Amino acid sequence: MKKITVVIISAIIFFSCSGKQTFDLDIQKIVCSVDVFREVCKNAETIPLYQGNGRWGCSYGALGLHDHPDAINKYGKTQWLHLQHHVRAKFNIDYLLPLAKIYWETTPENIHHYTQHQSFYDGLICTQYEYGSSKIKTTTWFDPVDRDVAGIKIELHGTASDLILKPFGEMRVHYQQNLLQSFKISQESDLWKIELINEDKSSTLLLKTNANVQKEEQGLRISLRQGENNILISFNQPIETSIAESLEQTKRWWHEKWTTSGFLAIPDVEAQKMWVRSMAMFLSSYNDDGAVLTPPCGFSGNGWPFSFPQDVSFINPVLLATGNIDIAKAWIEHWANSIDGMKAYTKWLLGVEGILAPWVYPYSDFQGFQEPEPPNSFYYELHNSGYLARMAHETAIFVNDDVWTKQFVLPLIRETADFYKNISSKGDDGFWHLFITPSMGQDEMGGANQKNYLCALYSAKYCFQRAIDYGLDPDGTFRQMLNNLAFPTLLTQQGIYYTCAGSGESDFGKQKHPVQLNDLAFLPVDSVISCPSRKAYELRYEITRNAKTPFFYGWTLGEFLLAGSRYGNPQEWKTDWDNIIKSDYVDPEWIQVYETSKSYGMTFYNTTNGLIAQSLINNLVTDWFGKLEIAKCNPWSGKIFIKNIYSKLGVIIDGTIEGKSAELILKAWKDAEFELNGKTIKMNEGEQINYVYICPSKCSTIKDNH
């Protein structure tokens, strides 16, 4: 095709081309550059390293396996978890239960020549050390192809302690319960079977190894032989692969995933670590099974043993932007197939029609779920349905299939919008007010059973907008309510919103979460930043309790960062970023994010990681306000490479950014029309254009773009 160049202004050039222009990026080198590499063994004083395949996983300790049961690790648990191993217990809620631990019976003393290496590119953790004249090297993985299989390879030269594979028996679990899990062990040829029995259901672990195995009262004793010891463990499925095949297909899968997924190469060591390690954690925690989701701290076993739909809404945009659409699609299909259960649950919980997305989602089904009543007020948070609707709608954009959207997305949009309609009433002031009891707001510190929770108003606004867009408002009810939601009744003297009608000025500075930033961080309901949201961002440290310390509860700092990316002030974003380490929100190695500042036993908090990863993307590429904005909040000096970043406006973006300047390739993955730098761009599916913006020197000055 003949190249055509059109000059828009002296600084901006658009031209269509044959697609020969490319941007080389050595992804393997960049991923490997941020591997975890340790040379000092601190045993249970070290943050364990996280592995999984979206179906099961764990954290492994400093010696390459799980920590000894007698060792207390302040950074959390090390144990196998599988999404199909759960039990319905107290409050009729489904609890994910640990399977077993595999650990060294005796901890070696005087370890030397120690290294522990987590290879994100290969999907492996390798731990090796010497003590006395013995040498040990342990390699672990969870197979992302044969997803019920995990592998352990131990190379031994000299002598070593035996391994113990110990199923969990009596367990202290959430809501102060003691549960008893029994087990039976049998052997069939070269296969060992451990049947784990809970109530009236059971799961089976299968073990195949060339090491020597003995059955004992506590489980299995594995005595290693000289040379290579191979251990394959499977959950409920026959082991049909070899150790070599499993290892190689694991590495191939991760290599391909890194090559095909969206990627950022950032000239900042901590930001690059955060990007790669967050993506590795998401891809280890979620897959396209279409099954229920991991808890907020993934397969670490820390925190809650429940699945929270709200929390994965913070990760869904990252999956979509990086092209991992199959995972997001499977989630929506799973939820859509449970619509009848969610409707019945909502009717039982609140006595209204429609869908209140559950605060926690069952691993099994909704029959009797949470009866006779939920355990606490957090199960009545009213904003959740807006987050479910956003995931459904934005996933539909990327799936780009009208038949699929009609089947799986429209019913979710309709039912969530109906829910907000059914808890609304028109007041004498002419506004539509949201109120139902029992109820709770997203801030969690704002009190129960209040009128007009701000988070719920935003969710209602979003659901009504989408219902109208999809033609689900035949009588105009949603449109009428949308135009008169009770936001103005919450406006304060400071120019921000109260969190609810009952909070008042006394709530200022006491919030756990700054819900006033909702339309900058969670739900794109406006085409420009609103005045209350602008003011709330400027006052975010005054609004939120202990933020100035700095100390942050839950995902608060992640919300600050993401809102800042869309606000567009790099200096303020950098302030928040620096507070990640100042507030003890991450460990010194930048491996993971704690659930709350200094909450050392709550490691690998996927929820906040999702917000931070979104922020890293949106600093460079954002479509939040319905137009494509490049380098809106770039806080980094030097050249940045972006690869395979998807926009819901219909283009995939590759190229380089430096300051405000950019040289990009835009490829349309569907017919697209969008605004870029004040100009309307139209592209046909498969079309590619080069975009060059040479920033005038004056635009390098950091300023508020609004």
Secondary structure as the mmCIF struct_conf table of DSSP 4:
data_model
#
loop_
_struct_conf.conf_type_id
_struct_conf.id
_struct_conf.beg_label_comp_id
_struct_conf.beg_label_asym_id
_struct_conf.beg_label_seq_id
_struct_conf.end_label_comp_id
_struct_conf.end_label_asym_id
_struct_conf.end_label_seq_id
STRN STRN1 ILE A 4 ILE A 9
TURN_TY1_P TURN_TY1_P1 SER A 10 ALA A 11
STRN STRN2 ILE A 12 SER A 16
BEND BEND1 GLY A 19 GLY A 19
HELX_RH_AL_P HELX_RH_AL_P1 ILE A 27 SER A 33
TURN_TY1_P TURN_TY1_P2 VAL A 34 VAL A 34
STRN STRN3 VAL A 36 ARG A 38
HELX_RH_3T_P HELX_RH_3T_P1 ASN A 43 GLU A 45
BEND BEND2 THR A 46 THR A 46
STRN STRN4 LEU A 49 GLY A 52
BEND BEND3 GLY A 54 ARG A 55
STRN STRN5 TRP A 56 TYR A 60
TURN_TY1_P TURN_TY1_P3 ALA A 62 LEU A 63
BEND BEND4 GLY A 64 LEU A 65
HELX_LH_PP_P HELX_LH_PP_P1 HIS A 66 HIS A 68
TURN_TY1_P TURN_TY1_P4 PRO A 69 ASP A 70
TURN_TY1_P TURN_TY1_P5 LYS A 74 TYR A 75
STRN STRN6 LEU A 81 ARG A 88
HELX_RH_3T_P HELX_RH_3T_P2 LYS A 90 ASN A 92
STRN STRN7 ASP A 94 PRO A 98
STRN STRN8 ALA A 100 TRP A 104
BEND BEND5 GLU A 105 THR A 106
BEND BEND6 GLU A 109 ASN A 110
STRN STRN9 HIS A 112 SER A 119
TURN_TY1_P TURN_TY1_P6 PHE A 120 GLY A 123
STRN STRN10 LEU A 124 TYR A 131
TURN_TY1_P TURN_TY1_P7 GLY A 132 SER A 133
STRN STRN11 SER A 134 PHE A 142
BEND BEND7 PRO A 144 ASP A 146
TURN_TY1_P TURN_TY1_P8 ARG A 147 ASP A 148
STRN STRN12 VAL A 149 HIS A 157
BEND BEND8 GLY A 158 GLY A 158
HELX_LH_PP_P HELX_LH_PP_P2 SER A 161 ASP A 162
STRN STRN13 LEU A 163 PRO A 167
STRN STRN14 GLU A 170 VAL A 173
TURN_TY1_P TURN_TY1_P9 HIS A 174 GLN A 176
STRN STRN15 GLN A 177 LEU A 180
STRN STRN16 SER A 182 GLU A 188
TURN_TY1_P TURN_TY1_P10 SER A 189 ASP A 190
STRN STRN17 LEU A 191 ASN A 198
TURN_TY1_P TURN_TY1_P11 GLU A 199 ASP A 200
STRN STRN18 LYS A 201 THR A 209
BEND BEND9 ASN A 210 ALA A 211
STRN STRN19 ASN A 212 GLU A 216
TURN_TY1_P TURN_TY1_P12 GLU A 217 GLN A 218
STRN STRN20 GLY A 219 SER A 223
BEND BEND10 GLN A 226 GLN A 226
STRN STRN21 GLY A 227 PHE A 235
BEND BEND11 ASN A 236 GLN A 237
BEND BEND12 THR A 241 THR A 241
HELX_RH_AL_P HELX_RH_AL_P2 ILE A 243 THR A 260
BEND BEND13 SER A 261 SER A 261
STRN STRN22 PHE A 263 ALA A 265
BEND BEND14 PRO A 267 ASP A 268
HELX_RH_AL_P HELX_RH_AL_P3 VAL A 269 SER A 285
TURN_TY1_P TURN_TY1_P13 ASP A 288 ASP A 289
HELX_LH_PP_P HELX_LH_PP_P3 VAL A 292 PRO A 295
TURN_TY1_P TURN_TY1_P14 PRO A 296 CYS A 297
HELX_RH_3T_P HELX_RH_3T_P3 GLY A 298 SER A 300
BEND BEND15 GLY A 303 GLY A 303
BEND BEND16 PRO A 305 PHE A 306
STRN STRN23 SER A 307 SER A 307
HELX_RH_AL_P HELX_RH_AL_P4 PRO A 309 VAL A 312
TURN_TY1_P TURN_TY1_P15 SER A 313 ILE A 315
HELX_RH_AL_P HELX_RH_AL_P5 ASN A 316 ALA A 321
TURN_TY1_P TURN_TY1_P16 THR A 322 GLY A 323
HELX_RH_AL_P HELX_RH_AL_P6 ILE A 325 ALA A 336
TURN_TY1_P TURN_TY1_P17 ASN A 337 SER A 338
HELX_RH_AL_P HELX_RH_AL_P7 ILE A 339 LEU A 350
BEND BEND17 GLY A 351 GLY A 351
BEND BEND18 GLU A 353 GLY A 354
BEND BEND19 TRP A 359 VAL A 360
STRN STRN24 TYR A 361 TYR A 361
BEND BEND20 TYR A 363 SER A 364
BEND BEND21 PHE A 366 PHE A 366
TURN_TY1_P TURN_TY1_P18 GLN A 367 GLN A 370
BEND BEND22 PRO A 372 PRO A 372
BEND BEND23 PRO A 375 ASN A 376
HELX_RH_3T_P HELX_RH_3T_P4 SER A 377 TYR A 380
STRN STRN25 GLU A 381 GLU A 381
TURN_TY1_P TURN_TY1_P19 LEU A 382 HIS A 383
HELX_RH_AL_P HELX_RH_AL_P8 ASN A 384 VAL A 399
HELX_RH_AL_P HELX_RH_AL_P9 ASP A 402 TRP A 404
HELX_RH_PI_P HELX_RH_PI_P1 THR A 405 VAL A 409
HELX_RH_AL_P HELX_RH_AL_P10 LEU A 410 ASN A 422
TURN_TY1_P TURN_TY1_P20 ILE A 423 ILE A 423
STRN STRN26 SER A 424 LYS A 426
TURN_TY1_P TURN_TY1_P21 ASP A 428 ASP A 429
BEND BEND24 GLY A 430 GLY A 430
STRN STRN27 TRP A 432 LEU A 434
BEND BEND25 THR A 437 PRO A 438
STRN STRN28 MET A 440 MET A 440
TURN_TY1_P TURN_TY1_P22 GLN A 442 ASP A 443
BEND BEND26 GLU A 444 GLY A 446
STRN STRN29 ALA A 448 ALA A 448
BEND BEND27 ASN A 449 ASN A 449
BEND BEND28 LYS A 451 ASN A 452
HELX_RH_AL_P HELX_RH_AL_P11 LEU A 454 ASP A 469
TURN_TY1_P TURN_TY1_P23 TYR A 470 GLY A 471
TURN_TY1_P TURN_TY1_P24 PRO A 474 ASP A 475
BEND BEND29 GLY A 476 GLY A 476
HELX_RH_AL_P HELX_RH_AL_P12 THR A 477 LEU A 482
TURN_TY1_P TURN_TY1_P25 ASN A 483 ASN A 484
STRN STRN30 LEU A 485 LEU A 485
BEND BEND30 ALA A 486 ALA A 486
HELX_RH_3T_P HELX_RH_3T_P5 PHE A 487 LEU A 490
STRN STRN31 LEU A 491 LEU A 491
TURN_TY1_P TURN_TY1_P26 GLN A 493 GLN A 494
BEND BEND31 GLY A 495 ILE A 496
STRN STRN32 TYR A 497 TYR A 497
BEND BEND32 THR A 499 CYS A 500
TURN_TY1_P TURN_TY1_P27 ALA A 501 SER A 503
HELX_RH_3T_P HELX_RH_3T_P6 GLU A 505 ASP A 507
TURN_TY1_P TURN_TY1_P28 PHE A 508 GLY A 509
STRN STRN33 GLN A 511 GLN A 511
BEND BEND33 LYS A 512 HIS A 513
HELX_RH_3T_P HELX_RH_3T_P7 VAL A 515 LEU A 517
HELX_RH_AL_P HELX_RH_AL_P13 ASN A 518 ALA A 521
TURN_TY1_P TURN_TY1_P29 PHE A 522 PHE A 522
BEND BEND34 SER A 527 VAL A 528
HELX_RH_AL_P HELX_RH_AL_P14 CYS A 531 GLU A 538
TURN_TY1_P TURN_TY1_P30 LEU A 539 LEU A 539
HELX_RH_AL_P HELX_RH_AL_P15 ARG A 540 ILE A 543
STRN STRN34 THR A 544 THR A 544
TURN_TY1_P TURN_TY1_P31 ARG A 545 PRO A 550
TURN_TY1_P TURN_TY1_P32 GLY A 554 TRP A 555
HELX_RH_AL_P HELX_RH_AL_P16 THR A 556 TYR A 567
TURN_TY1_P TURN_TY1_P33 GLY A 568 GLY A 568
HELX_RH_AL_P HELX_RH_AL_P17 PRO A 570 LYS A 582
TURN_TY1_P TURN_TY1_P34 SER A 583 ASP A 584
STRN STRN35 VAL A 586 VAL A 586
TURN_TY1_P TURN_TY1_P35 PRO A 588 GLU A 589
STRN STRN36 VAL A 593 VAL A 593
BEND BEND35 GLU A 595 THR A 596
TURN_TY1_P TURN_TY1_P36 SER A 597 LYS A 598
TURN_TY1_P TURN_TY1_P37 TYR A 600 GLY A 601
BEND BEND36 MET A 602 MET A 602
HELX_RH_AL_P HELX_RH_AL_P18 ASN A 606 LEU A 620
STRN STRN37 VAL A 621 THR A 622
TURN_TY1_P TURN_TY1_P38 TRP A 624 PHE A 625
BEND BEND37 GLY A 626 LYS A 627
STRN STRN38 LEU A 628 LEU A 628
STRN STRN39 GLU A 629 ILE A 630
BEND BEND38 ALA A 631 ALA A 631
TURN_TY1_P TURN_TY1_P39 LYS A 632 CYS A 633
BEND BEND39 GLY A 638 GLY A 638
STRN STRN40 LYS A 639 TYR A 646
TURN_TY1_P TURN_TY1_P40 LYS A 648 LEU A 649
BEND BEND40 GLY A 650 GLY A 650
STRN STRN41 VAL A 651 GLU A 658
TURN_TY1_P TURN_TY1_P41 GLY A 659 LYS A 660
STRN STRN42 SER A 661 ALA A 668
BEND BEND41 TRP A 669 LYS A 670
STRN STRN43 ALA A 672 LEU A 676
TURN_TY1_P TURN_TY1_P42 ASN A 677 GLY A 678
STRN STRN44 LYS A 679 MET A 683
TURN_TY1_P TURN_TY1_P43 GLU A 685 GLY A 686
STRN STRN45 GLN A 688 TYR A 693
HELX_RH_3T_P HELX_RH_3T_P8 SER A 697 SER A 700
BEND BEND42 THR A 701 THR A 701
#
